[in-house]
Amino acid sequence: MSFRISEIVSDSEFHELVEVEFISFEHPRNAFRDLFYPILGTGPDARQQAIKEATSRIIHNHRSNPFSHWVKAIDPHSDRLVGAALWIFFESDPYTGKPLPECTWWPQGEGREFTTRCLMHVSKMRLLCCRGTKAVTDEDQSDLNLCFVHPDFRRQGAGSQLLAWGVSKADEQKMVAYVDASGDGKALYEQFGFVASKQVTVNFTKDNPGELWKRLEKISLPHSFWPMSRPKLAEG
Ligand SMILES: CC(C)(COP(=O)(O)OP(=O)(O)OC[C@H]1O[C@@H](n2cnc3c(N)ncnc32)[C@H](O)[C@@H]1OP(=O)(O)O)[C@@H](O)C(=O)NCCC(=O)NCCS
């Protein structure tokens, strides 16, 4: 099946996109991603509120990053948005000297502290793994930050089309491409030339954790992923 692929241009396109993102990462549930888009509270209002907060944060991050490109896949029969990917084509080293953002979507306290620690560990492991491949030291590099497809439309080629869009842009610009792969994404990324260095695992704790810390630690750790990189297209 062939989906319509286009780059997102208007803020109004993001609400549907974030709804599909939530459903995609709920099937199967990705507890680690929940830390970055938490549903604070219970019931349908809490989920809608989380989608609203995520939408405005995603729009803000997109608009404040000139290298950010969201691309979506549309089912040509129903016009439904079935999936999307966030590609970032950096024109300068995105890591050196840049502080990690504080996870302010959590209120002050253990939720924020725990998620900030997770982010720190993931970033550190990515750097350690990829120094060897030079992926993080190349000035120009692209990052597949996120890719998802609604469960009703999986294994029909939408993920591949979202990948093809990004890797062709990376090739045009002779950029290394990078992704942190989940178990679900790894096989797809390999088909587009991404290579995993090794599986890495984030796991940590603290002394005298409170109830929230204990709950988050139990549902989201240990967290394993594969830092993957794709070499730039050779000159000539
Ligand atoms: C990963 C994901 C984006 C794949 O999207 P998709 O539209 O189903 O992918 P495609 O149909 O283009 O798959 C192309 C090929 O990739 C491989 N592939 C895709 N999903 C796979 C899976 N879950 N397990 C193993 N191989 C998979 C297969 O070889 C597939 O070809 P086939 O269907 O002919 O066997 C989708 O499963 C998803 O959204 N998962 C939840 C969110 C997530 O984990 N995203 C990745 C974060 S790193």
PDBQT file of the ligand as one rigid body, heavy atoms in Angstrom, charges set to zero:
ROOT
HETATM    1  C1  LIG A 301       8.223   0.509  14.248  1.00  0.00    +0.000 C 
HETATM    2  C2  LIG A 301       7.021   0.986  13.415  1.00  0.00    +0.000 C 
HETATM    3  C3  LIG A 301       7.146   2.481  13.169  1.00  0.00    +0.000 C 
HETATM    4  C4  LIG A 301       7.056   0.240  12.052  1.00  0.00    +0.000 C 
HETATM    5  O1  LIG A 301       6.061   0.816  11.187  1.00  0.00    +0.000 OA
HETATM    6  P1  LIG A 301       5.395  -0.034  10.011  1.00  0.00    +0.000 P 
HETATM    7  O2  LIG A 301       4.598   0.889   9.165  1.00  0.00    +0.000 OA
HETATM    8  O3  LIG A 301       4.691  -1.208  10.576  1.00  0.00    +0.000 OA
HETATM    9  O4  LIG A 301       6.685  -0.531   9.204  1.00  0.00    +0.000 OA
HETATM   10  P2  LIG A 301       6.711  -1.154   7.716  1.00  0.00    +0.000 P 
HETATM   11  O5  LIG A 301       5.374  -1.717   7.339  1.00  0.00    +0.000 OA
HETATM   12  O6  LIG A 301       7.281  -0.162   6.781  1.00  0.00    +0.000 OA
HETATM   13  O7  LIG A 301       7.758  -2.350   7.921  1.00  0.00    +0.000 OA
HETATM   14  C5  LIG A 301       8.764  -2.618   6.956  1.00  0.00    +0.000 C 
HETATM   15  C6  LIG A 301       9.579  -3.798   7.417  1.00  0.00    +0.000 C 
HETATM   16  O8  LIG A 301      10.252  -3.510   8.638  1.00  0.00    +0.000 OA
HETATM   17  C7  LIG A 301      10.278  -4.682   9.466  1.00  0.00    +0.000 C 
HETATM   18  N1  LIG A 301       9.437  -4.484  10.657  1.00  0.00    +0.000 N 
HETATM   19  C8  LIG A 301       8.534  -3.494  10.890  1.00  0.00    +0.000 A 
HETATM   20  N2  LIG A 301       7.989  -3.624  12.114  1.00  0.00    +0.000 NA
HETATM   21  C9  LIG A 301       8.554  -4.709  12.677  1.00  0.00    +0.000 A 
HETATM   22  C10 LIG A 301       8.405  -5.363  13.932  1.00  0.00    +0.000 A 
HETATM   23  N3  LIG A 301       7.566  -4.915  14.881  1.00  0.00    +0.000 N 
HETATM   24  N4  LIG A 301       9.147  -6.466  14.176  1.00  0.00    +0.000 NA
HETATM   25  C11 LIG A 301      10.005  -6.945  13.240  1.00  0.00    +0.000 A 
HETATM   26  N5  LIG A 301      10.194  -6.375  12.014  1.00  0.00    +0.000 NA
HETATM   27  C12 LIG A 301       9.480  -5.270  11.749  1.00  0.00    +0.000 A 
HETATM   28  C13 LIG A 301       9.703  -5.801   8.614  1.00  0.00    +0.000 C 
HETATM   29  O9  LIG A 301      10.768  -6.401   7.890  1.00  0.00    +0.000 OA
HETATM   30  C14 LIG A 301       8.777  -5.059   7.676  1.00  0.00    +0.000 C 
HETATM   31  O10 LIG A 301       8.554  -5.732   6.476  1.00  0.00    +0.000 OA
HETATM   32  P3  LIG A 301       7.414  -6.883   6.389  1.00  0.00    +0.000 P 
HETATM   33  O11 LIG A 301       6.159  -6.318   6.998  1.00  0.00    +0.000 OA
HETATM   34  O12 LIG A 301       7.302  -7.128   4.912  1.00  0.00    +0.000 OA
HETATM   35  O13 LIG A 301       7.953  -8.041   7.164  1.00  0.00    +0.000 OA
HETATM   36  C15 LIG A 301       5.688   0.630  14.129  1.00  0.00    +0.000 C 
HETATM   37  O14 LIG A 301       5.691  -0.740  14.468  1.00  0.00    +0.000 OA
HETATM   38  C16 LIG A 301       5.434   1.422  15.406  1.00  0.00    +0.000 C 
HETATM   39  O15 LIG A 301       4.935   2.530  15.361  1.00  0.00    +0.000 OA
HETATM   40  N6  LIG A 301       5.738   0.831  16.599  1.00  0.00    +0.000 N 
HETATM   41  C17 LIG A 301       5.454   1.489  17.881  1.00  0.00    +0.000 C 
HETATM   42  C18 LIG A 301       6.287   2.728  18.091  1.00  0.00    +0.000 C 
HETATM   43  C19 LIG A 301       7.776   2.418  18.016  1.00  0.00    +0.000 C 
HETATM   44  O16 LIG A 301       8.279   1.521  18.677  1.00  0.00    +0.000 OA
HETATM   45  N7  LIG A 301       8.481   3.175  17.178  1.00  0.00    +0.000 N 
HETATM   46  C20 LIG A 301       9.901   3.027  16.996  1.00  0.00    +0.000 C 
HETATM   47  C21 LIG A 301      10.613   3.817  18.045  1.00  0.00    +0.000 C 
HETATM   48  S1  LIG A 301      12.382   3.649  17.850  1.00  0.00    +0.000 SA
ENDROOT
TORSDOF 0
